[in-house]
Amino acid sequence: MPDPIASTPRPPYVAVVFTSVRTPGDHGYAAMSVAMDQLAAQQPGFLGVESVREPVGRGPGIVGITVSYWATREDAAAWKQVAAHLVAQRRGREAWYADYRVRVAVVERDYGPGEDHDR
Amino acid sequence: MPDPIASTPRPPYVAVVFTSVRTPGDHGYAAMSVAMDQLAAQQPGFLGVESVREPVGRGPGIVGITVSYWATREDAAAWKQVAAHLVAQRRGREAWYADYRVRVAVVERDYGPGEDHDR
């Protein structure tokens, strides 16, 4: 399986943070999700993706955070168009998500273990 | 319980994306995590936090993404100092994390359902 932590280059690069609350049930979500991941990896400027999901409290929903990394703002924007088309072709977003928020951000600094100073 | 999606103001603001792989076992992590969340919420410039965790594949580790939001770069940097002190006082980071990456980013655009145009 892939490393859950993406291997990104030195900043700057672009992060798209997608935080969502899923509705109960699959509704074709799993198949769409696999297709989206495969398609994203083929897009120009794709640098990597990190994705984590867990149940919301004791309820039936699922909260997820997916962060995709892109070389430029333009690459991220192009992927938004491709992804929107794919979703539209399959099912309405409303079948999957009770709520979501997308945040497009420019990564200025990053560090890991033993790298408390900026790269 | 709090909304899993943070209510952030209009951009720009700062996102700190912390992606981690935890070692098996608690080692005092749960207590530290609660204390950190409470302390973060009291810091100047704190806007909100989103956090999701799940098991890594079939292994014993846990992958997590926590995104904290801050009014300014300086607020995020100040929290880093406070958090580092707290961790140092309790246990070495090495007891909890097999690997991690911190990315400090400036959110330029965001949108949710029915807001496909930028705010």
Interface residues (C-beta under 8 A of the other chain):
Chain A: M1 P4 I5 A6 T8 P11 A15 V17 T19 S20 V21 E50 S51 V52 R53 E54 V56 G57 V63 G64 I65 V67 R73 A84 R93 E94 Y97 D99 Y100 R101 V102 R103 V104 A105 V106 V107 E108 R109 D110 Y111 G112 P113 D116
Chain B: M1 P4 I5 A6 T8 P11 A15 V17 T19 S20 V21 E50 S51 V52 R53 E54 V56 G57 V63 G64 I65 V67 R73 A84 R93 E94 Y97 D99 Y100 R101 V102 R103 V104 A105 V106 V107 E108 R109 D110 Y111 G112 P113 D116
